[in-house]
Amino acid sequence: MQVDYKIPITLLKKRTTEIIAELRIQSSQELIAEKKALDMAISWLEKADSLNIDVNKKIVQIPQNKTNTPSSEFRIIEDHESDDKNNWEEIEINGEVIRPLADSWLILN
């Protein structure tokens, strides 16, 4: 599903422009805080728009490691329909192996 964040981004940017105009007349901590919050929301929405992230997708957090040693880590592998670990292959994106850390977030289809 193609998600379109452009309408809310436009609305938030319009409000940001209004806040900037208000700040030129009278500065207040409330307006500054609102502008910072809107800037952050716009950034999130632009990132979601560029990545086509659907808010209906499931988002999960990687748990803490059960083994607390420096060499214990999570790996994302393709098993090639085999239970034999020798046939498994770690997933690479842009030539880099993906090894998420504890507390990393995954967006699932």
N, C-alpha and C positions, 0 to 999 in steps of 0.2 A: 504494500500500500504506500503510495507516494504521500508524504505528509507535507503540508504547506504551512510554514511558520511565518510567512511574510506579512500577513495581516496583523498578528499580535506584535511583531517586531516594529512595524510601521507605527502602530498605536503607541507603543512604549517610547519610540524615538520622538514622536510628536510631543508626548508629555515631557520628555527630557528637554526638548527645545523650550517648552513653556517654563520649566523650572529654571533653566539658564537665564531666561528673560526676567523671571521673578528675582533671581539672585542678584542681577545687576541693579535692581531697584532696592532690595532689602535682603541682606544675607541673614540666613537663620540655619541653625543646626538641623532642624527638621527637614528643610529643603535639601540641604547638603546630604543628609542621610538618605532621603528619598532618591536623589539623583544617583548616589552610589549603588543603591539597591536595584534601581532600574538599569544602570549600566551592566551590573552583574547578570540580571535576568536577560538582557539583550544578548550578552555574550553567550550565555547558555543556549538560548533559542537559536542564535546564528550557528553555533556548533552543531546542535541537533539538526538544523536545517541542512547544513553542508553534508552531514553524515546520513541524512534521511532516517533519523531515529524516530520510530513510532512509539508514542507514549504507552501504547497498549502492550508492548513487548515486556517480557519478564526480565527483571533485573535482579541478579543474585550477587551476594558477596562471598568471596572465597573465605573459608574459615581459617582460624589459627592452625598452624602446623601441630600435629599430634606428636611429632618428633622434634624436639627443640635442640637440634645440633646445627652447626654452621653449614653442613653439606646437605641437609634435608631441604628439599624444595618441591614445588608443584611443577608439573610438566603437562603440556597439552600435546597429545599424541594422536596419530591416526593408526588404528590397529590393523588395517588392511584385512579385516575379517579373520584375524588370527588370534588365538590365545597365547601363542608363542611370542614372548617379549622381544625375541631376536628379529621378528618381522615388523615390529612397531617402528614408527618413524615420527620424530618430533616435528611439530608444525613450525614452519618458518614463514614470516611475513617480511617482505623486502630483504630477504637474505639473513634475517635474524631469527634465532630460535625464540619462541614465546615461552617464558617462564613467569607466570604471574606470582606476585607476592601475596601473603596473607592479607586479607582486607581489600584486595583488588576487587573491582566490580566487573561482572560479565553481563552483557546484554544478549539475551537469547531470543531466537525466533519462536 
